[in-house]
Amino acid sequence: MDRELITISEAAKLLGVSIDTLRRWDEKGQLKSVRSEGGHRYYSKEQIENYSNDIFKLAKNWVSNKTEISVQFYCSDSSTFQARLIKMSNELSLTSDKNLKNNFSLVVAIAGEIGNNSFDHNLGNWPDEPGVFFGFDLSKRQIILADRGQGVLQTLKQVKPELVDDSSALIVAFTEIISGRAPEERGNGLKFVRKVVERNDMKLFFKSGNAELKVSKESPLSIIKSDISIRGCLVLIRF
């Protein structure tokens, strides 16, 4: 059993977070440790690897619980985001799947649109931690993005002050043509994202505030209200 366990410092290094973060996660029950007789925390290596591979869970915890973001997923500025987007594009271009090879550029385009929105519409106005969470698992065909910015409602209220809740803001963002002036570009960009998803074999989950939107080729746009609210946005793209 001892050979299957790793120390808290080794676990922190694998996850790209601090030891204090792992202690807080343990106390919250988010990622439980095994205690030695002396009270030292240990983790199974398999447990840490599984947790790290669940990228959506990591992003969700970051935007919901304000946990520390792993350095391997954190893009502090748009240049870092663009560099990782290019890396993802290069990896996708090497796929042997013919269908994916034909439209991987669209996958990159919608991920880029969503990530760029986070920087464009929160520049100088980050209410919490700046930057975006950007992770992808090409074996699972999923891309995850998140930010702790102002959210879609606050962005669009600058030009549509009559908006009163997150659900109506998402409807406007994904369905209505606004003007081409900043700061409305978030809405127009998300209509492009919707069109790409609906015309291809993709699925989109987009959460902002307490509203959750789903779009796919098979199903029309749907929005539901969530019991849990986040400040910014949480996105899952499946392709």
C-alpha positions in Angstrom: 0.0 0.0 0.0 2.8 2.4 0.8 4.2 2.1 -2.7 0.8 3.1 -4.1 0.7 6.4 -2.1 2.4 9.7 -2.7 3.0 12.6 -0.4 1.0 15.8 -0.4 3.9 17.7 -2.0 4.1 15.1 -4.8 0.3 15.3 -5.3 0.5 19.1 -5.4 3.2 19.1 -8.0 1.2 16.6 -10.2 -1.9 18.9 -10.1 0.0 22.1 -10.4 -1.5 23.6 -7.2 -0.1 24.5 -3.8 0.1 22.3 -0.8 -2.2 24.7 1.1 -4.8 24.3 -1.7 -4.7 20.5 -1.3 -5.2 20.9 2.5 -8.3 23.1 1.9 -9.7 20.7 -0.7 -9.2 17.9 1.9 -11.0 19.8 4.6 -13.9 20.6 2.2 -14.1 16.9 1.1 -13.3 17.9 -2.5 -10.2 15.7 -2.7 -9.8 13.5 0.4 -6.4 12.3 1.6 -5.4 9.3 3.5 -3.9 10.2 7.0 -0.9 8.4 8.5 -0.8 7.7 12.2 1.3 10.9 12.5 -1.4 12.9 10.8 0.4 13.4 7.5 -1.6 13.5 4.3 -1.1 11.0 1.5 -2.9 10.3 -1.8 -3.0 7.4 -4.2 -1.3 8.3 -7.5 -4.3 6.8 -9.4 -6.7 9.2 -7.4 -4.6 12.2 -8.4 -4.4 11.2 -12.0 -8.1 10.6 -12.3 -8.8 14.0 -10.7 -6.5 15.7 -13.0 -8.0 14.0 -16.0 -11.5 15.3 -15.1 -10.8 18.7 -16.6 -14.5 19.9 -16.5 -14.7 19.2 -12.8 -11.5 21.2 -12.2 -12.9 24.2 -14.1 -16.3 23.9 -12.4 -14.6 23.9 -9.0 -12.6 26.9 -9.9 -15.5 29.1 -11.0 -17.9 27.8 -8.3 -15.8 27.4 -5.2 -12.9 29.8 -5.9 -10.3 27.0 -5.6 -6.8 27.6 -6.9 -6.4 27.1 -10.7 -3.8 24.6 -11.9 -1.0 26.2 -13.8 -1.3 23.8 -16.7 -4.8 25.2 -17.5 -4.3 28.8 -16.6 -4.0 31.5 -19.3 -3.3 34.8 -17.5 -3.4 36.8 -20.7 -4.6 36.5 -24.3 -1.1 35.8 -25.7 -0.8 32.7 -23.4 -4.3 31.7 -24.5 -3.5 32.0 -28.2 -0.3 30.0 -27.8 -2.2 27.1 -26.2 -4.9 27.4 -28.8 -2.3 27.0 -31.5 -0.9 24.0 -29.7 -4.4 22.4 -29.6 -4.8 23.2 -33.3 -1.5 21.5 -34.1 -2.5 18.4 -32.2 -5.9 18.2 -33.8 -4.4 18.6 -37.3 -2.6 15.3 -36.7 -5.8 13.3 -36.2 -6.4 10.2 -38.3 -10.2 10.7 -38.1 -11.2 12.0 -41.6 -14.4 13.7 -40.4 -12.5 15.6 -37.7 -9.6 16.4 -40.0 -12.1 18.2 -42.3 -13.6 20.4 -39.6 -11.0 20.7 -36.8 -10.4 24.3 -37.8 -14.1 25.0 -36.8 -13.5 23.4 -33.4 -10.5 25.7 -32.9 -12.5 28.7 -34.2 -15.3 28.4 -31.7 -12.9 27.7 -28.8 -10.9 30.8 -29.8 -14.1 32.9 -30.1 -15.2 32.0 -26.6 -11.8 32.4 -25.0 -11.1 35.7 -26.7 -14.5 37.0 -25.5 -13.4 36.5 -21.9 -10.4 38.7 -22.4 -12.1 41.3 -24.6 -15.0 41.9 -22.3 -13.2 41.8 -19.0 -10.1 43.8 -19.8 -9.5 46.2 -17.0 -12.7 45.0 -15.3 -12.0 41.6 -13.8 -14.1 41.4 -10.7 -12.2 38.5 -9.4 -9.2 36.5 -10.7 -8.1 37.6 -14.2 -7.5 35.2 -17.0 -9.2 32.0 -18.3 -9.2 28.3 -17.6 -8.5 26.5 -20.9 -8.1 22.7 -21.0 -8.7 20.0 -23.6 -8.8 16.3 -23.8 -8.6 15.2 -27.4 -9.0 11.5 -26.6 -12.4 12.4 -25.0 -13.0 15.0 -27.7 -13.8 17.8 -25.3 -12.7 21.4 -24.7 -13.3 23.2 -21.4 -13.1 27.0 -20.9 -14.0 29.1 -17.9 -13.5 32.6 -16.5 -14.4 34.4 -13.3 -15.3 37.6 -15.2 -18.4 39.8 -15.3 -20.6 37.2 -17.2 -22.8 37.6 -20.2 -25.6 39.6 -18.4 -23.3 42.4 -17.2 -21.6 42.5 -20.6 -24.8 42.9 -22.6 -26.5 45.3 -20.1 -24.1 48.0 -21.3 -26.1 48.1 -24.5 -29.4 46.4 -23.4 -30.0 47.7 -19.9 -33.5 46.2 -20.0 -32.0 42.7 -19.5 -32.9 41.5 -16.0 -31.6 37.9 -15.7 -28.9 35.5 -16.9 -31.3 33.4 -19.0 -32.6 36.4 -21.1 -29.0 37.5 -21.5 -28.0 34.1 -22.9 -31.0 34.1 -25.3 -29.9 37.5 -26.6 -26.3 36.5 -26.9 -27.0 33.3 -28.9 -30.0 34.5 -31.0 -30.2 38.2 -31.6 -28.1 40.3 -34.0 -26.9 43.3 -32.2 -24.6 46.0 -33.6 -20.9 45.5 -34.5 -19.7 48.0 -32.0 -17.8 47.0 -28.8 -18.8 45.9 -26.3 -21.6 44.0 -28.0 -19.2 41.7 -29.9 -19.6 39.0 -27.3 -23.2 38.5 -28.4 -22.5 38.4 -32.1 -19.5 36.0 -31.6 -21.7 33.6 -29.7 -24.2 33.4 -32.6 -21.3 32.3 -34.8 -20.5 29.6 -32.2 -24.1 28.5 -32.2 -24.2 28.2 -36.0 -21.0 26.1 -36.1 -22.2 23.7 -33.4 -25.7 23.3 -35.0 -24.3 22.6 -38.5 -21.6 20.1 -37.3 -21.4 17.0 -35.1 -20.8 19.1 -31.9 -22.4 19.8 -28.6 -22.1 23.0 -26.5 -22.8 23.6 -22.8 -22.5 27.2 -21.8 -23.2 28.5 -18.3 -23.2 32.1 -17.1 -24.6 33.3 -13.8 -27.4 30.8 -13.0 -28.4 30.1 -16.6 -27.3 27.0 -18.4 -27.6 26.7 -22.2 -27.2 23.6 -24.4 -26.9 23.4 -28.2 -26.3 20.5 -30.5 -26.9 19.4 -34.1 -29.7 17.1 -32.9 -31.4 19.4 -30.4 -32.4 23.1 -30.6 -31.1 25.7 -28.2 -32.4 25.1 -24.6 -31.8 27.2 -21.5 -32.6 26.2 -17.9 -32.0 27.9 -14.5 -29.4 26.4 -12.2 -29.5 26.4 -8.4 -25.9 27.3 -8.4 -24.7 30.6 -9.7 -21.2 31.5 -11.0 -19.8 35.0 -11.6 -18.4 34.4 -15.1 -18.7 31.7 -17.7 -18.2 27.9 -17.8 -18.1 26.1 -21.2 -17.9 22.6 -22.4 -17.4 21.8 -26.1 -17.8 18.2 -27.4 -16.9 17.4 -30.9 
